[in-house]
Amino acid sequence: MHHLTEHFTLGELTHSDLAVRQGIANRPSSDIVANLKVLAQKLELVRTILGQSAVIISSGYRCPELNTRIGGSRTSAHLRGLAADFKCPSFGSPAAICRAIEKHASLLCFDQLIYEGTWCHIGFVSQDIDSRGDVLTASFSGGRASYTRGIIG
């Protein structure tokens, strides 16, 4: 097991059930592994904000083929190993998690924090100074997402 940080492994930040089912090799390059280390360090901060509760990753790095099959954005931070979708059930609902993280925006320097209904998305850019600090709520209709500013729900 290749640990990127104390609580996050390369395997959990690259695993995809869809990739396994469809035989997609979701293997990151060395540059992306470097980004995944940065992501894992940021997720350690998230874990601290959430009272050291376990953060369960549902999606981290996505190779281009996987991202296309999932229907991800062509500019997704997942493609660069700088985003994660996650839950933290022992802390609370995804809305509560996003609200807690939003309070620490200056510490985390996230690019996007998105409340996605049943999970949270957090994304970063390679240089914190370029981070937008967007806090959004996703709504889904007809297989497409639209976004509203703030945590709604």
N, C-alpha and C positions, 0 to 999 in steps of 0.2 A: 504494500500500500504506500503510495507516494504522497506524503504529507506536504502540502504547500505552506500550511500554517498549523498551529496546534489542533484546530478543530475542522479543518477543511482539506480534502484530498483532491488530487488531480482527477481521480476516477469519478468522484461525485460531481465535479464541475464540468465533466465532459460526457457523462452518461446520458443516454437518451433511449427510452423504450422504443420510440418510433425508429430510430437508427438501427437498433438491434433487430426489430421486426422486419425492416426493409433492407437489411444488409448494407447500410450506409456506414462507411469508415469515417467516424467523427473524430479524427486524430488531429490535434493541434500541432502547428509548427513550433519551433523553439521560441520565436517572437511572441506567439500567442500564449505559450506556457508562461513567459515572462509577464504578460498581461494578466493571466490567471492568478499569478502570485500576488499581483497588486489587488485584484478583485478579492482574493481570499483575505488579504490584510484588511480591506475595507469591510468585509463580512465579519471579521473578528470584532470590529468596532460596532457593527450592527448588533452582534451577539451581546456585547457589553451593554449597549443601550437597552436591550431587551432583557436585562437582568440575568445574563449568562444562560438564558434558555436556548435549547437546541434549535438551530435554524436548519430547516429541511429544504434542500435545493431540489426543485423540479426541472429546472432548465438552466444551464450555464452556457458554455461554448457551443456554438452551432456552426458546422462547416457550411459552405454555401449551398450544397445540395440539400442538407437537412433543413436549413433555414427556409429554402424555397418550398419544400414539402410541407413544412409547418405553416407556411403562409406568413412568415416574418417579413418585416420591412427590409428593403434592400440596403438600408443604412443602419440596421440594427447593431447595437453595441455587442450583442451576442456573437456576431461574426468575428469580432476582434477579441473575444474572451474578456470583455469588460462589463458584462451584465449577468444578472441572475434573477430567476423567478423563484420565489420561495414562500414558505409558510413558517409559522412559529406557534403551533397550537398551544403550547404551555404558557405562552405570553397572552394570547388572545386572538381576536378576529383579525383578518387582514386589514380592515379599516383601522383598528386600534394600533396595529403594528405600524402602518404608514403614518399615523398621527404622531406616534412616539418618535419615529425616525425623523419626521419633518422638523421637530423641535431641535434636532441636532444637525441641521443642514450645514451650518458653518464648519462643524467638525468633520463631517463626511465628505463635503464637496462633491455631492453627487451631481450627475448631469440630469438624470430623470429619476423620479420616484413615482411609480404609477400604481394606484389601487386598481386591481384588475378583477375585483369581485371575490373570487375564491383564492386568490394569491396576490402577492406583492411583486413588483418588478423594481429593481434598482439597477441603474446603469451609470457608468462613469466614462470619462474621456481620459486620454493618456496624460494630459496636462491639466491639473486642477484649476489653473487660472482660466481655462476655456469652458469650465462647467457652467451650464445654464441654470442649474438649481430648479428645474421645472418640477412642480408637484401637480399630478394629474389624476383624474379618474377616467377609466376606460368604460365605454358602453359598447355592447356588441349587438349588431343587427345585420341579418343577411350575410353572415360570415365576415363582416367588416367591423373594424373598431373605429370609434370616434372618441375624442378626448375633450374633457372639460377641465379647466383649471381648478385646483384644490381637491381635497378629499371629500367626496360626496357619498354619504351612506353610513 
